[in-house]
Amino acid sequence: MACIGRTLEDVKKLIHHAKLTEDELLPVTQMLEFTEDFGLDSSETVLMEVDQTLLETIKKDDKFVLRGDPDDGAVLCTKDKTYEVRLAETSNSMVLVPELSLPGEEEAGERVLHSRQVCGIHYTYLELRQCKPRIHKLRTLLGEAPFSGVQSHAQECEGQRYTLSDLLDRVQCSEEELDKALQELEAYHLYGFWQTLEFDYQFKVVSHILNLIDSKSWPLDGVPRYETFKELSELEPRTVITQCFDYYLKPTGKERDDGDSLYSLHDDKVCRLCAEVLLKSADKYNLNEFLSIWQQSVPEGLTTNVSQLEGIALVDRSLSADTISYFPVTSLPQGIQERFNCLFETREKWTLDEIRPYVEDLAGGKTPVSALLTKYARASTLDGLKYYSGKHAR
């Protein structure tokens, strides 16, 4: 449609007919015009609603990217945050005018008339909501080709190995969230790829460190870092020893006289690993027998505790003798409903302390564990203790 050709006099008449005065309005009047080819390229522009934090990120030219495989719902990632992307509709017409003047940009003075080109009208936009990083795929990807030593590395890998760039393309989270997830999964950066260690090999490497501590009679809170690397690098790749050391020991802030940094064992992590070795070797243990064997399996000076088994073992107190069995949260489905179905198939009733470790990874800031249990489970009280069971359980 051609320019409607209004003049300043026309504008002043409209102001008068609207029963307004020019003093009540800003001095710039903008006339919207539609070109002949209006609407032909409307699909080339997509509107996106952002919060103030994301707006500042965009203004600073910080990198943000849409991530996900073709069968994933899209997410937008900044350096440190992940946003779920959804298509939203509005009943209002959103008119896109690139050169529109905004309040505060006009200068005081006589009224002026500017012609503005309308390049599109939209009724949908992308809505962004900050969400938890979707890292469940990370464990699956890293598990395709676990590292089990130099000899196996020299052979052709049966599964796919992934660089950091590969993981960023596949896993729906920001770079900082991915880095944190890799550390939580105890992933190793080996020969340019990120991999987890095959379980038996991981225990073998940790055992090398524990055996060295014992043979050298080092205190558990005084393990020299570089001497450990020097002693064990002939047994396993130095990069494996280095990263394993950092996962299972923590700095004390102290040094030996020769400047070697001193580290202390992560008590809970070492005890948990030893427990997992035992639990994987049998279907079920008598609880008291297991606790005794477990305590004997850890280095002298460490104390085992059932709380260290959260998320990897279930204690059954319904029988005449209490038992314990291997039940890792990593073996459960990632879908919320599927997860709860599996839990209630495994056990009809759960206390809060029992079920919490198996649903914590599904919870978030806006959806705490209590909210998940309210939605997907039914609460009941027996002998003064609250239990959770399936929504439709009898």
C-alpha positions in Angstrom: 0.0 0.0 0.0 1.4 3.4 -0.9 2.2 6.2 1.5 -1.0 7.7 2.9 0.6 11.2 2.7 -0.5 12.8 5.9 0.8 16.3 6.7 1.6 18.0 10.0 -1.7 19.9 9.6 -3.5 16.5 9.4 -1.7 15.4 12.5 -2.7 18.5 14.5 -6.3 18.0 13.5 -6.3 14.4 14.7 -4.9 15.6 18.0 -7.7 18.1 18.3 -10.4 15.5 17.4 -8.9 13.2 20.1 -9.5 16.1 22.6 -5.8 16.3 23.4 -3.3 19.2 23.3 0.1 19.1 21.7 1.7 19.8 25.1 0.5 16.4 26.3 2.3 14.6 23.5 5.9 14.1 22.5 7.1 16.4 19.7 7.7 13.6 17.2 4.8 12.1 15.2 5.6 8.8 13.4 3.6 7.8 10.4 3.5 4.0 9.7 3.6 2.9 6.1 3.2 -0.5 4.5 5.2 -1.3 1.4 3.9 -3.2 -1.6 5.9 -6.3 -0.7 4.9 -6.2 3.0 4.5 -9.7 4.5 6.4 -11.6 1.8 9.4 -12.2 4.1 7.6 -12.3 7.4 8.9 -15.8 8.2 12.5 -14.6 8.0 12.1 -12.7 11.3 11.4 -14.3 14.7 10.7 -12.3 17.8 12.1 -13.5 21.2 11.3 -12.2 24.6 14.3 -12.0 27.0 14.7 -11.0 30.6 17.0 -8.2 31.7 19.9 -10.5 32.5 19.8 -12.1 29.0 19.4 -8.6 27.4 22.6 -7.4 29.1 24.3 -10.5 27.8 23.2 -9.8 24.3 24.2 -6.1 24.6 27.7 -7.1 25.7 28.0 -9.3 22.6 28.6 -12.4 24.8 28.0 -15.7 22.9 24.7 -17.5 23.1 23.6 -20.4 21.1 20.6 -22.7 20.5 21.5 -26.4 21.3 20.0 -29.8 20.9 19.7 -32.8 18.6 16.9 -32.7 16.0 14.6 -34.7 18.3 15.2 -32.4 21.3 13.2 -29.4 22.3 15.3 -26.3 21.7 17.2 -24.6 24.5 19.2 -21.3 24.4 22.5 -21.3 26.3 24.7 -18.4 27.4 28.1 -18.9 29.0 26.6 -19.9 32.3 22.8 -20.4 32.0 20.3 -22.5 30.0 16.9 -21.3 28.9 14.0 -23.4 27.6 12.6 -22.1 24.3 8.9 -22.2 23.7 6.7 -20.8 21.0 4.0 -18.5 22.5 1.0 -16.8 20.9 -0.5 -13.4 21.6 -3.9 -12.0 20.6 -2.3 -8.6 20.1 -0.7 -7.6 16.9 3.1 -6.9 17.3 4.1 -4.5 14.6 7.8 -4.6 13.8 9.2 -1.1 12.9 13.0 -1.1 12.7 13.6 2.7 12.9 10.9 3.6 15.4 11.8 6.4 17.8 11.3 5.6 21.5 10.5 7.9 24.4 13.5 9.7 25.6 15.2 9.8 22.2 13.3 12.8 20.9 14.5 16.4 21.3 12.2 19.1 22.5 11.0 21.6 19.9 8.4 22.0 17.2 6.3 19.0 16.1 7.9 17.0 13.3 6.6 14.2 11.2 8.6 11.1 10.3 7.7 8.3 8.0 8.4 4.8 9.3 8.3 1.5 7.4 6.5 -1.5 8.9 8.4 -4.7 8.0 6.1 -7.2 9.7 3.2 -8.0 12.0 3.6 -11.0 14.3 1.3 -13.0 16.5 3.8 -15.4 17.9 7.2 -15.1 19.6 9.8 -17.3 21.4 9.4 -17.3 25.1 12.5 -18.1 27.2 12.5 -19.6 30.7 15.6 -20.4 32.6 15.7 -24.1 33.3 18.0 -26.8 34.7 20.8 -27.9 32.4 19.7 -31.0 30.5 22.7 -33.1 31.2 21.1 -36.6 31.3 22.5 -37.3 27.8 26.0 -36.6 29.0 26.3 -39.8 31.0 25.1 -41.8 28.1 27.5 -40.2 25.6 30.5 -40.7 27.9 29.5 -44.3 28.6 29.8 -45.2 25.0 33.6 -45.7 25.2 34.8 -45.8 28.8 38.6 -45.8 29.2 40.1 -48.9 30.8 43.8 -48.4 30.4 46.4 -47.8 27.8 46.2 -51.2 26.3 42.5 -50.9 25.5 43.1 -47.3 24.3 45.6 -48.6 21.7 42.8 -50.9 20.3 40.0 -49.5 18.3 37.2 -48.0 20.4 33.9 -49.7 20.0 32.0 -46.6 21.0 32.1 -43.0 20.0 34.5 -40.6 21.9 33.7 -36.9 22.2 35.7 -33.7 22.4 34.4 -30.8 24.4 33.1 -29.2 21.2 31.2 -32.4 20.4 29.6 -32.4 23.9 28.5 -28.8 23.6 26.8 -29.6 20.3 24.9 -32.6 21.8 24.3 -31.7 25.5 21.7 -29.0 26.2 23.5 -26.8 28.8 25.9 -23.9 29.0 29.7 -24.2 29.0 30.0 -23.6 32.7 27.2 -26.0 33.5 28.8 -28.7 31.3 32.1 -28.2 33.1 30.4 -28.7 36.4 28.6 -31.8 35.2 31.8 -33.3 33.9 33.4 -32.9 37.3 30.3 -34.4 39.1 30.4 -37.4 36.8 34.2 -37.7 37.4 34.9 -37.5 33.7 38.5 -37.5 32.5 40.1 -35.5 29.7 42.2 -38.1 27.9 44.0 -37.7 24.6 41.7 -34.9 23.5 38.5 -36.6 24.4 36.3 -36.6 27.5 35.6 -40.1 28.9 34.6 -41.8 32.1 36.7 -44.7 33.4 35.5 -48.2 33.3 34.4 -49.0 36.8 37.0 -51.8 37.6 39.7 -49.7 36.1 38.7 -46.7 38.2 38.9 -48.8 41.3 42.3 -50.1 40.2 43.7 -46.6 39.9 42.3 -45.5 43.2 43.7 -48.7 44.8 47.2 -47.7 43.4 46.9 -44.4 45.3 45.6 -46.1 48.5 48.3 -48.8 48.4 51.0 -46.2 48.0 49.7 -44.2 51.0 49.8 -47.4 53.0 53.3 -48.5 51.8 54.8 -45.0 52.5 53.0 -44.8 55.9 51.7 -41.3 54.9 48.9 -39.8 57.1 45.6 -39.7 55.3 45.6 -35.9 55.6 49.2 -35.6 54.4 49.6 -37.1 51.0 52.2 -35.4 48.8 50.8 -34.6 45.4 53.8 -34.7 43.1 55.6 -37.6 44.8 52.4 -39.6 44.2 52.5 -38.7 40.5 56.1 -39.7 40.3 55.6 -43.0 42.0 52.5 -44.1 40.0 53.2 -42.7 36.5 54.9 -45.9 35.6 51.8 -47.9 36.4 49.1 -45.8 34.7 49.1 -42.7 32.4 50.1 -39.6 34.3 47.0 -37.8 33.1 44.8 -40.5 34.6 46.7 -40.5 37.9 46.5 -36.7 38.1 42.8 -36.4 37.5 42.0 -39.4 39.7 44.1 -37.9 42.5 42.1 -34.6 42.2 38.8 -36.4 42.4 39.6 -38.5 45.5 41.8 -36.1 47.4 41.5 -32.4 48.4 44.2 -29.8 49.2 45.0 -29.1 52.8 46.8 -25.9 52.2 50.0 -27.3 53.7 53.3 -28.2 52.1 56.3 -30.4 52.9 59.7 -28.9 53.4 60.5 -29.7 49.7 57.5 -27.6 48.6 55.3 -30.6 47.6 51.6 -29.8 48.3 49.9 -32.0 50.8 46.4 -33.5 50.2 43.8 -35.3 52.3 41.5 -38.2 51.2 37.9 -37.5 50.5 36.6 -39.8 53.2 33.0 -40.2 51.9 34.1 -40.7 48.2 36.6 -43.4 49.0 34.2 -45.2 51.3 31.4 -44.9 48.7 33.6 -46.4 46.0 34.7 -49.3 48.2 31.0 -50.0 49.0 30.0 -49.9 45.4 32.7 -52.6 44.6 31.2 -54.9 47.2 27.5 -54.2 46.3 28.2 -54.9 42.6 29.6 -58.3 43.4 26.4 -59.8 44.9 22.6 -59.5 44.6 22.0 -58.9 48.2 23.8 -58.8 51.6 22.8 -59.2 55.2 23.1 -55.6 56.3 25.2 -56.2 59.4 27.6 -58.5 57.6 27.9 -55.9 54.8 28.6 -53.1 57.2 31.4 -55.2 58.8 33.0 -56.2 55.5 32.7 -52.7 54.2 34.5 -51.1 57.2 37.3 -53.7 56.8 37.7 -52.8 53.1 38.5 -49.1 53.6 41.9 -47.7 54.6 42.5 -47.7 58.4 41.4 -44.3 59.7 38.3 -43.9 57.6 34.8 -44.6 59.0 32.0 -45.9 56.9 28.4 -44.7 57.3 25.1 -45.8 55.7 24.6 -42.2 54.6 27.5 -42.6 52.2 25.4 -45.0 50.2 22.7 -42.6 49.2 21.7 -43.1 45.6 23.5 -46.4 45.2 22.0 -48.9 47.6 18.6 -49.8 49.2 18.2 -51.2 52.7 15.3 -53.5 53.2 14.0 -53.7 56.8 10.8 -55.6 56.0 12.4 -59.1 56.4 13.4 -60.8 59.6 17.0 -59.7 59.0 17.8 -56.4 57.3 19.4 -56.6 53.9 21.1 -54.3 51.5 21.3 -54.4 47.7 22.9 -52.4 44.8 20.4 -49.9 43.4 22.1 -47.0 41.6 20.2 -43.9 40.6 22.1 -43.9 37.4 20.2 -47.0 36.3 16.8 -45.3 36.5 14.8 -43.6 33.7 15.3 -39.8 33.1 11.6 -39.1 32.6 9.9 -38.0 35.8 6.8 -40.2 35.5 8.9 -43.2 34.3 11.3 -42.7 37.3 8.4 -42.7 39.8 6.9 -45.8 38.1 10.2 -47.6 38.4 10.6 -46.7 42.0 7.2 -47.8 43.1 7.6 -51.1 41.1 10.8 -51.7 43.1 9.3 -50.8 46.5 5.6 -50.1 47.3 6.3 -47.5 50.1 9.2 -45.2 50.6 10.1 -42.8 53.5 11.3 -39.3 52.5 14.9 -40.1 53.4 14.8 -43.3 51.2 13.2 -41.8 48.1 14.9 -38.3 48.1 18.3 -39.5 46.7 16.5 -41.1 43.8 14.5 -38.0 42.7 16.8 -35.1 43.7 18.4 -34.9 40.2 14.9 -34.3 38.8 14.2 -31.4 41.1 15.1 -27.8 40.6 14.7 -24.3 42.1 11.0 -24.0 41.1 10.3 -27.7 41.5 11.7 -29.0 44.7 11.6 -32.6 45.8 8.5 -31.9 47.9 6.6 -30.6 44.8 7.6 -33.7 42.8 6.3 -36.0 45.6 3.0 -34.0 45.8 2.4 -34.4 42.1 3.7 -37.9 41.4 3.2 -39.8 44.7 0.6 -40.3 47.4 1.5 -39.7 51.1 0.2 -41.8 54.0 1.2 -42.2 57.6 1.9 -45.5 59.4 2.9 -45.7 63.0 3.6 -41.9 63.0 6.0 -42.1 60.0 5.1 -40.6 56.6 5.4 -42.9 53.5 5.1 -42.2 49.8 3.5 -44.6 47.4 2.2 -44.6 43.8 -0.7 -42.3 43.1 -3.0 -45.1 42.2 -1.7 -47.7 44.6 -4.1 -49.5 46.9 
